[in-house]
């Protein structure tokens, strides 16, 4: 079924009314144009021309940005999600479009609705706002049932070389961080036009996952004086999670030959002001005095390293031996002994067992520690920490057993609800409670919905199969024999305040990228 909206600035737009619920979606709406390859994008003030009588057709998804072929299947396998029947989407360099979902009833209501803007992940080289497992339909339906209607917008931005290739010698031909600047154009478009969809541009909550979360974190520390969003939720992504462009210089030549090096933001730029982003920098103070973020949630999953596991289990060999060698070459003899003992990594064990332990180390140092650094140094006026520990119930395409690991990307996918019909009711009860908590955050409810993070207690919301729990620092740092606390103690003994970054870059990522 179609539904036509008369937008005060954009004219007639034909969307698609979902027959199963009171929702309408406007898909593939272009928000910016690109004059030539590698050029900065420009915000569109109007939709591509149509006759005055014929609405702009927003009933079909726009193209994905250029990325590896069969990216949907690759992405789903790495995150071990079911993908039978998923179709690969067309790709194009002209991919800067967004998708808007809202309630049919509320789009003409007098009271404007809060807005959620979603930035997808994919290591800055793959992903799309229209991936089937990012479908927000069940999330929006839950919002309507619980009287928390909103406007949900998902955004495409340029990826890989088209989004991040840069040379300072090329002047304006190859400017830095085009993919991040595309996101700025999207926020400009949304601020200008969302009221026509009955969204409130003063109540935007931005949600990002992985590379999308890193993007939001970079925007929040940039020198941009114009508020992009009022609130943010960063799922498993920080300024230190991904490599940055300078590291491309030292990348193995095989990765360059195979175009396997992920997209990487350029440092020392207006969006990434650090020359070398580190946890020490992130948790000390913002790089600028800009502080337009009102509230921010920083979240990590307890096994974010699952994404590396599913990629490396097919290619890495002699895993325990090579990791032990990396640790001993990089660390002091005592530090290497303590790190290997903490995770139980022993010479001679199977590759799968060793890789699982190394990926737990990756989760703890590269994601959890980075989230702590972000919440500590955030310029947001109110800060919150979240630990996602709801185990992935699938193993389609992946090598990890189901129901044992809270893996990367399962957090946002569980929240949005694409697989609700495949998940046990016990899980659904927890997820729906969590959705309500996130929606309360979107609605800026402060009546005990979240426990604010502060240095002494460091309270966090933990999402588990048993429900939502508020834990203090002593609890979540002390679990599993105090593994996280012991890890940070090892880091401090090795390199003082720079120890976390040393373990992440000089040990963990050195081995992962080797």
C-alpha positions as CSV (number, residue, x, y, z in Angstrom):
1,X,0.0,0.0,0.0
2,X,1.2,3.5,-0.8
3,X,0.9,6.7,1.2
4,X,1.5,10.2,-0.1
5,X,2.9,13.0,2.1
6,X,2.8,16.7,1.1
7,X,6.1,18.0,2.5
8,X,6.2,21.8,2.9
9,X,9.7,22.1,1.4
10,X,10.1,18.9,-0.7
11,X,6.6,18.6,-2.2
12,X,4.8,15.3,-2.7
13,X,6.5,12.1,-1.5
14,X,5.1,8.7,-2.0
15,X,5.9,6.2,0.7
16,X,5.0,2.6,1.5
17,X,2.5,1.8,4.2
18,X,3.2,-1.4,5.9
19,X,0.1,-3.6,5.9
20,X,0.9,-5.3,9.2
21,X,1.2,-2.2,11.4
22,X,0.5,1.5,11.5
23,X,3.8,2.5,9.9
24,X,4.8,4.3,6.7
25,X,8.3,4.2,5.3
26,X,9.9,6.7,2.8
27,X,13.0,5.0,1.4
28,X,15.9,6.0,-0.9
29,X,15.5,9.7,-0.3
30,X,18.6,11.5,-1.6
31,X,20.0,14.0,0.9
32,X,23.2,15.1,-0.9
33,X,24.9,15.0,-4.3
34,X,28.5,14.4,-5.4
35,X,29.8,16.5,-8.3
36,X,32.6,14.1,-9.1
37,X,34.4,11.1,-7.6
38,X,36.1,12.0,-4.2
39,X,34.5,15.4,-4.1
40,X,32.8,16.8,-1.0
41,X,29.1,16.1,-1.0
42,X,26.6,19.0,-1.1
43,X,23.3,19.0,0.8
44,X,20.3,18.8,-1.5
45,X,17.7,21.5,-1.0
46,X,15.1,19.7,-3.2
47,X,14.3,16.3,-4.5
48,X,15.2,15.2,-8.0
49,X,12.7,16.9,-10.4
50,X,9.3,15.3,-10.9
51,X,6.2,16.8,-12.5
52,X,4.1,18.9,-10.2
53,X,1.4,16.2,-10.3
54,X,3.6,13.2,-9.7
55,X,5.1,12.5,-6.2
56,X,8.7,11.6,-5.7
57,X,8.8,7.8,-5.5
58,X,10.2,6.8,-2.0
59,X,8.7,3.2,-2.0
60,X,12.0,1.5,-2.8
61,X,15.4,1.4,-1.1
62,X,18.2,3.4,-2.8
63,X,21.5,1.8,-3.8
64,X,24.2,0.8,-1.3
65,X,27.5,2.5,-1.4
66,X,30.4,0.8,-3.3
67,X,31.7,-2.1,-1.2
68,X,32.8,-5.8,-1.7
69,X,30.5,-7.9,-3.8
70,X,28.1,-10.2,-1.9
71,X,28.5,-7.8,1.1
72,X,25.2,-8.7,2.7
73,X,26.1,-12.4,2.9
74,X,29.6,-11.6,4.0
75,X,28.4,-9.2,6.7
76,X,25.7,-11.6,8.0
77,X,28.2,-14.5,8.1
78,X,30.8,-12.5,10.1
79,X,28.1,-11.6,12.6
80,X,26.5,-15.0,12.4
81,X,22.9,-13.9,11.5
82,X,20.4,-15.9,9.5
83,X,20.3,-14.5,6.0
84,X,18.3,-17.1,3.9
85,X,16.3,-15.1,1.4
86,X,18.2,-11.9,1.8
87,X,18.9,-10.1,-1.5
88,X,22.0,-8.3,-2.4
89,X,21.2,-4.6,-3.1
90,X,22.4,-2.6,-6.1
91,X,25.5,-0.5,-5.5
92,X,26.3,3.0,-6.8
93,X,28.7,5.8,-6.2
94,X,25.6,8.0,-6.0
95,X,24.4,6.4,-2.8
96,X,23.8,9.3,-0.4
97,X,20.3,8.5,0.6
98,X,18.3,8.0,3.8
99,X,15.2,6.1,4.9
100,X,12.5,7.5,7.1
101,X,10.0,5.4,9.1
102,X,7.2,6.8,11.2
103,X,3.6,6.3,12.3
104,X,0.8,7.0,9.9
105,X,-1.3,8.4,12.6
106,X,1.4,10.6,14.2
107,X,2.9,12.1,11.0
108,X,0.1,14.7,10.9
109,X,-0.3,15.2,14.6
110,X,0.1,18.6,16.2
111,X,2.9,17.5,18.6
112,X,6.2,16.8,16.8
113,X,7.9,13.5,17.6
114,X,11.5,12.8,18.8
115,X,13.8,11.6,16.1
116,X,16.3,8.7,16.0
117,X,19.1,8.9,13.4
118,X,20.9,5.6,12.9
119,X,24.4,5.2,11.5
120,X,25.3,1.7,10.5
121,X,28.6,-0.1,11.1
122,X,30.9,-2.1,8.8
123,X,34.4,-1.0,9.5
124,X,34.0,2.0,7.2
125,X,34.2,-0.3,4.1
126,X,30.9,-2.2,4.1
127,X,27.4,-1.9,5.4
128,X,24.2,-0.2,4.5
129,X,21.2,1.5,6.2
130,X,19.0,-1.0,4.4
131,X,20.6,-4.3,5.5
132,X,17.6,-6.6,6.3
133,X,18.8,-7.2,9.8
134,X,18.7,-3.4,10.5
135,X,15.0,-3.3,9.8
136,X,13.4,-1.0,12.6
137,X,9.9,-2.3,12.0
138,X,9.6,-4.3,15.3
139,X,11.3,-1.5,17.2
140,X,8.9,1.0,15.8
141,X,5.9,-1.3,16.5
142,X,7.0,-1.6,20.1
143,X,7.3,2.1,20.4
144,X,3.7,2.5,19.2
145,X,2.4,-0.1,21.6
146,X,4.2,1.6,24.5
147,X,3.1,5.1,23.4
148,X,6.6,6.2,22.5
149,X,6.2,7.1,18.8
150,X,9.1,8.7,17.0
151,X,10.6,9.3,13.6
152,X,13.4,6.7,12.7
153,X,15.9,7.7,10.0
154,X,18.8,5.5,8.7
155,X,21.6,6.9,6.6
156,X,24.0,5.8,3.9
157,X,27.5,7.4,3.7
158,X,30.5,6.7,1.4
159,X,32.7,3.8,2.4
160,X,36.2,2.5,1.7
161,X,38.4,4.4,-0.6
162,X,35.5,6.5,-2.0
163,X,34.8,7.7,1.5
164,X,38.2,7.9,3.1
165,X,41.0,8.0,0.5
166,X,43.0,11.3,1.0
167,X,46.2,13.0,-0.1
168,X,47.1,16.4,1.3
169,X,49.1,17.0,-1.9
170,X,45.9,16.6,-4.0
171,X,44.2,19.7,-2.6
172,X,40.4,19.6,-3.0
173,X,40.5,16.6,-5.3
174,X,41.0,14.2,-2.4
175,X,39.8,15.9,0.8
176,X,39.9,13.9,4.0
177,X,37.0,12.0,5.6
178,X,34.4,12.3,2.9
179,X,32.3,9.6,4.5
180,X,32.2,11.5,7.8
181,X,31.4,14.7,5.9
182,X,28.5,12.9,4.2
183,X,27.1,12.2,7.6
184,X,27.3,16.0,8.3
185,X,25.3,16.6,5.2
186,X,22.7,14.1,6.3
187,X,22.3,15.8,9.7
188,X,22.0,19.2,7.8
189,X,19.2,17.7,5.6
190,X,17.4,16.2,8.6
191,X,17.5,19.4,10.6
192,X,16.0,21.3,7.6
193,X,13.4,18.7,6.6
194,X,12.4,16.4,9.4
195,X,9.7,18.7,10.7
196,X,7.9,17.9,7.4
197,X,7.7,14.3,8.6
198,X,6.5,15.6,12.0
199,X,9.9,15.1,13.6
200,X,11.3,17.6,16.1
201,X,14.8,18.7,14.9
202,X,15.5,19.9,18.5
203,X,15.1,16.3,19.9
204,X,17.4,14.2,17.8
205,X,19.0,11.1,19.4
206,X,21.8,9.6,17.2
207,X,22.4,5.9,17.5
208,X,25.6,4.4,15.9
209,X,27.0,0.9,16.0
210,X,30.7,0.0,15.5
211,X,31.9,2.4,12.7
212,X,28.7,4.3,13.1
213,X,29.4,4.7,16.8
214,X,32.9,5.8,16.2
215,X,31.5,8.4,13.7
216,X,29.2,9.8,16.4
217,X,32.0,9.9,18.9
218,X,34.2,11.8,16.4
219,X,31.5,14.3,15.6
220,X,31.1,14.9,19.4
221,X,34.8,15.7,19.9
222,X,35.2,17.7,16.6
223,X,35.4,21.5,16.4
224,X,31.9,21.6,14.8
225,X,30.0,24.4,16.7
226,X,26.7,23.4,15.2
227,X,24.7,20.9,17.2
228,X,24.1,17.7,15.2
229,X,22.1,15.8,17.8
230,X,21.0,16.3,21.3
231,X,21.7,12.8,22.6
232,X,23.8,9.8,21.4
233,X,24.1,6.1,21.9
234,X,27.4,4.6,20.8
235,X,27.3,0.8,20.5
236,X,30.8,-0.8,20.4
237,X,32.7,2.0,18.6
238,X,35.1,4.6,19.7
239,X,37.9,6.9,18.2
240,X,40.4,4.1,19.0
241,X,38.5,1.1,17.8
242,X,39.4,1.3,14.1
243,X,42.8,2.0,12.5
244,X,43.3,5.6,11.3
245,X,44.7,6.6,8.0
246,X,48.4,6.9,9.1
247,X,48.4,3.2,9.9
248,X,47.6,2.5,6.3
249,X,51.3,3.4,5.5
250,X,52.5,0.5,7.5
251,X,49.7,-2.0,6.5
252,X,50.9,-5.3,5.0
253,X,51.2,-5.1,1.3
254,X,48.9,-8.1,0.9
255,X,46.0,-6.2,2.4
256,X,46.6,-3.3,0.0
257,X,46.8,-5.8,-2.9
258,X,43.5,-7.4,-1.9
259,X,41.9,-4.1,-1.0
260,X,41.3,-5.7,2.4
261,X,42.3,-2.7,4.5
262,X,39.2,-1.1,6.1
263,X,38.2,2.5,5.6
264,X,40.1,4.7,8.0
265,X,39.4,8.2,9.1
266,X,42.2,10.7,8.6
267,X,43.7,12.1,11.8
268,X,44.7,15.7,12.5
269,X,41.6,16.8,10.6
270,X,38.6,18.9,11.6
271,X,36.6,15.9,12.5
272,X,39.4,13.8,14.0
273,X,41.5,16.4,15.8
274,X,44.0,14.0,17.3
275,X,47.2,13.1,15.5
276,X,47.0,9.7,17.1
277,X,43.7,8.9,18.9
278,X,44.3,7.0,22.1
279,X,42.4,6.0,25.2
280,X,44.6,8.2,27.2
281,X,43.5,11.2,25.1
282,X,39.9,10.2,25.0
283,X,39.4,9.8,28.7
284,X,41.3,13.0,29.7
285,X,39.4,15.8,28.1
286,X,37.7,16.6,24.8
287,X,39.8,17.9,22.0
288,X,37.7,21.0,21.8
289,X,35.5,23.0,24.0
290,X,32.4,22.2,21.9
291,X,29.8,20.6,24.2
292,X,26.4,20.4,22.5
293,X,25.7,16.7,23.5
294,X,23.2,16.6,26.3
295,X,23.4,12.9,27.2
296,X,25.4,10.0,25.9
297,X,25.4,6.2,26.4
298,X,28.6,4.3,25.7
299,X,28.1,0.6,25.3
300,X,30.1,-2.5,24.6
301,X,29.3,-6.2,24.2
302,X,31.1,-8.7,26.3
303,X,32.4,-10.5,23.2
304,X,32.8,-7.8,20.6
305,X,35.8,-9.8,19.4
306,X,33.4,-12.3,17.9
307,X,33.6,-10.4,14.6
308,X,37.4,-11.1,14.5
309,X,36.8,-14.7,15.5
310,X,34.5,-15.4,12.5
311,X,36.9,-13.8,10.1
312,X,40.2,-15.2,11.4
313,X,39.1,-18.7,12.3
314,X,39.1,-19.5,8.5
315,X,42.6,-18.1,7.8
316,X,44.9,-17.9,10.9
317,X,47.1,-20.8,11.7
318,X,49.4,-21.6,14.7
319,X,47.3,-19.1,16.6
320,X,48.6,-19.8,20.2
321,X,52.2,-19.9,19.0
322,X,52.1,-16.7,17.0
323,X,50.2,-14.8,19.7
324,X,52.6,-15.9,22.5
325,X,55.5,-14.8,20.3
326,X,53.9,-11.4,19.7
327,X,53.3,-10.9,23.4
328,X,56.8,-11.9,24.4
329,X,58.4,-9.7,21.7
330,X,56.3,-6.7,22.6
331,X,56.0,-6.9,26.4
332,X,58.2,-7.3,29.3
333,X,58.8,-10.9,30.3
334,X,56.6,-10.5,33.4
335,X,53.9,-8.6,31.5
336,X,53.7,-11.3,28.8
337,X,53.6,-14.1,31.4
338,X,50.8,-12.3,33.3
339,X,48.7,-11.5,30.2
340,X,49.0,-15.1,28.8
341,X,48.1,-16.5,32.2
342,X,45.2,-14.2,32.6
343,X,43.6,-15.5,29.5
344,X,44.9,-19.0,29.7
345,X,46.7,-18.9,26.4
346,X,49.1,-21.9,26.1
347,X,51.3,-23.3,23.4
348,X,49.9,-26.4,21.8
349,X,46.2,-25.7,22.3
350,X,43.9,-25.8,19.4
351,X,43.5,-22.8,17.1
352,X,39.8,-22.4,17.9
353,X,40.4,-22.4,21.7
354,X,43.3,-19.9,21.4
355,X,41.4,-17.6,19.1
356,X,38.5,-17.5,21.4
357,X,40.7,-16.4,24.3
358,X,42.5,-13.8,22.1
359,X,39.2,-12.4,20.9
360,X,38.1,-12.1,24.6
361,X,41.3,-10.1,25.2
362,X,40.3,-8.0,22.1
363,X,36.8,-7.4,23.6
364,X,38.2,-6.4,27.0
365,X,41.0,-4.0,25.8
366,X,39.7,-2.7,22.5
367,X,36.0,-2.3,23.2
368,X,35.3,-2.4,26.9
369,X,38.3,-0.3,28.0
370,X,37.5,2.1,25.1
371,X,34.0,2.5,26.4
372,X,35.2,3.3,29.9
373,X,37.6,5.8,28.4
374,X,34.8,7.5,26.5
375,X,32.4,7.7,29.4
376,X,35.2,9.1,31.5
377,X,36.2,11.8,29.1
378,X,32.9,12.5,27.5
379,X,31.9,16.2,27.0
380,X,28.2,15.2,27.3
381,X,26.5,16.8,30.3
382,X,25.2,13.4,31.5
383,X,27.0,10.1,30.8
384,X,25.9,6.5,31.0
385,X,27.7,3.1,30.6
386,X,26.0,0.0,29.2
387,X,27.3,-3.6,29.0
388,X,25.5,-5.8,26.5
389,X,25.7,-9.4,27.7
390,X,22.7,-11.0,25.9
391,X,24.1,-14.0,24.0
392,X,23.7,-14.4,20.3
393,X,21.1,-17.1,19.7
394,X,22.3,-17.8,16.2
395,X,25.4,-19.3,14.5
396,X,24.4,-19.1,10.9
397,X,27.5,-18.6,8.8
398,X,29.6,-18.1,11.9
399,X,31.9,-20.5,13.8
400,X,31.0,-19.6,17.4
401,X,28.4,-21.8,19.2
402,X,25.0,-20.1,19.7
403,X,23.8,-18.9,23.0
404,X,27.3,-18.5,24.5
405,X,28.7,-15.1,23.4
406,X,27.3,-11.6,23.3
407,X,28.8,-10.8,19.9
408,X,29.5,-7.7,17.9
409,X,26.4,-6.2,16.1
410,X,24.0,-8.5,17.9
411,X,23.3,-5.6,20.2
412,X,21.8,-3.2,17.6
413,X,20.1,-6.0,15.7
414,X,18.4,-7.3,18.9
415,X,17.3,-3.8,19.7
416,X,15.8,-3.2,16.3
417,X,14.2,-6.6,16.2
418,X,14.5,-8.1,12.8
419,X,14.7,-11.6,14.3
420,X,12.1,-11.3,17.0
421,X,10.1,-14.2,15.6
422,X,13.1,-16.5,15.8
423,X,14.1,-15.6,19.4
424,X,12.8,-17.4,22.6
425,X,10.1,-15.5,24.6
426,X,12.5,-15.2,27.5
427,X,14.9,-13.2,25.3
428,X,12.0,-11.2,23.8
429,X,10.8,-10.1,27.3
430,X,14.3,-8.8,28.1
431,X,14.7,-7.1,24.8
432,X,11.4,-5.4,25.0
433,X,12.2,-4.1,28.5
434,X,15.5,-2.9,27.1
435,X,13.8,-1.2,24.1
436,X,11.5,0.6,26.5
437,X,14.5,1.8,28.5
438,X,16.2,3.1,25.3
439,X,13.0,4.8,24.2
440,X,12.7,6.4,27.6
441,X,16.2,7.8,27.0
442,X,15.0,9.1,23.6
443,X,12.1,10.7,25.3
444,X,14.5,12.3,27.9
445,X,12.8,10.7,30.9
446,X,15.0,11.1,33.9
447,X,12.9,9.4,36.6
448,X,15.4,6.7,37.5
449,X,15.5,5.3,33.9
450,X,19.2,5.3,33.8
451,X,21.9,5.5,36.6
452,X,24.4,8.2,35.6
453,X,28.0,7.1,35.4
454,X,30.5,8.8,37.8
455,X,34.0,8.1,38.7
456,X,33.6,6.5,42.1
457,X,30.8,4.0,41.6
458,X,30.9,3.8,37.8
459,X,27.4,2.4,37.5
460,X,26.5,0.5,34.3
461,X,23.3,-0.9,32.9
462,X,23.9,-4.6,32.1
463,X,21.6,-6.4,29.6
464,X,21.5,-10.1,30.2
465,X,19.1,-13.0,29.6
466,X,18.1,-12.7,33.3
467,X,17.0,-9.1,32.7
468,X,18.4,-5.6,33.1
469,X,20.7,-5.0,36.0
470,X,22.4,-1.9,37.5
471,X,26.0,-2.8,38.5
472,X,28.7,-0.8,40.0
473,X,32.3,-0.8,39.0
474,X,33.3,-3.3,41.7
475,X,30.8,-5.9,40.3
476,X,31.6,-5.7,36.5
477,X,35.4,-5.2,37.0
478,X,35.5,-8.1,39.4
479,X,33.7,-10.7,37.5
480,X,35.5,-13.8,36.0
481,X,38.0,-13.7,38.7
482,X,38.5,-9.9,38.3
483,X,39.8,-10.4,34.7
484,X,39.1,-6.8,33.6
485,X,40.7,-5.3,36.7
486,X,43.7,-7.5,36.4
487,X,44.1,-6.6,32.7
488,X,44.2,-2.9,33.4
489,X,46.7,-3.6,36.2
490,X,48.9,-5.3,33.7
491,X,48.5,-2.4,31.3
492,X,49.5,0.1,33.9
493,X,52.6,-1.9,35.0
494,X,53.7,-2.1,31.3
495,X,53.3,1.5,30.2
496,X,51.6,3.6,32.9
497,X,48.7,5.7,31.6
498,X,49.5,4.6,28.0
499,X,49.3,0.9,28.9
500,X,45.8,0.3,27.6
501,X,46.8,1.7,24.2
502,X,50.0,-0.3,24.2
503,X,48.1,-3.5,24.8
504,X,45.5,-2.6,22.2
505,X,47.8,-1.4,19.4
506,X,51.1,-2.9,20.3
507,X,49.9,-6.4,21.2
508,X,46.3,-7.2,20.2
509,X,45.9,-5.3,16.9
510,X,49.5,-6.1,16.0
511,X,48.6,-9.8,16.1
512,X,45.2,-9.3,14.5
513,X,46.6,-7.4,11.6
514,X,49.7,-9.5,11.1
